[in-house]
Amino acid sequence: MTDTPDFVVAIPARYAATRLPGKPLRLIGREPLVLHVARRALAAGAHDVWVAADDQRIADALEGSGVRIAMTSPDHVSGTDRLAECARIACWSDDTIVVNLQGDEPFAPASGLRAAASVLASSGAEMATLATPIDDVATLLDPNAVKLVRAANGDALYFSRAPIPWPRDAFATSRDTMPAGGPWLRHIGLYAYRAGFLQTFTALPPGRLERIESLEQLRVLEAGHRIAVALSPEPFPPGVDTPEDLARAEARWASQR
């Protein structure tokens, strides 16, 4: 992998999260979740870190943190749409490498952000993301854990909520243990793209595969664009989507102090 290129990090932060309202401002160790995420981005060595917010309370919580704020529309359907508006507000050139760090990843390793930027630059793909091996059959069968398969050059062939590739002979006998022939790969929802392609992506109509699987990245593949996939250099701890996730994050933060 090449040396890490210059990149910016953009963090979509939506106040009105469905499963955890006010999520960006929920506290972990007496500090808001979005501040923890911003610090992970700053630790990665990004040229600039922006938070694409939809509520002034998020901006207020980040005052003095060293990140920049883009106040974006509350009506965006996805975080990608929010980042496309952020890119326009920030006036990034089309060649700027943008790493999309989800606003609910308070423990994202800095090395993972750098890896996404590096594989985007070295591959020449329009988009890049990360994956990690699956080591238990429960994850392989879990529709909430997105799986992917790669081509020999490292590009994504497909993403699915189903186990792919399907181990026909092994699963015909048992689905209680990991089959041979792996590794199977779980997708990590971290993306990198050039700012120009970010605009192209959000202008694409949702594809049939995206609608079936409820996976936005399939829009890119169905339209014929490349997504390069690198293996994450470090584990990505789970993000925060529910009150239970928040409690686990609080416990993890406390254990690291």
Number of C-alpha atoms within 10 A of each C-alpha: 10 11 12 17 17 16 26 24 26 31 28 27 29 27 19 14 13 11 11 16 15 17 25 27 19 17 17 21 15 8 12 18 26 29 23 21 22 25 18 21 28 19 12 20 18 21 11 16 23 23 29 28 25 22 18 11 13 24 19 10 16 19 12 8 11 13 19 18 23 22 18 22 16 13 9 14 9 12 18 21 20 27 28 23 21 25 23 14 14 13 11 16 12 14 12 17 26 29 28 25 25 22 25 22 24 26 19 24 19 18 16 23 30 23 27 29 30 22 27 26 25 14 19 12 18 21 29 27 29 24 25 21 16 18 15 13 15 14 16 23 17 13 14 11 18 23 27 22 21 17 11 8 9 15 19 20 16 18 24 23 19 17 22 18 15 11 15 9 9 15 13 8 8 10 14 12 12 20 18 9 9 12 12 23 24 25 22 21 16 19 23 32 27 24 25 19 19 22 19 13 23 18 11 11 10 19 17 12 18 18 12 10 15 13 16 17 20 25 20 21 18 15 13 9 14 18 29 26 30 22 20 21 16 13 16 18 13 15 18 24 16 15 14 10 14 20 14 16 23 16 13 15 14 11 8 6 6
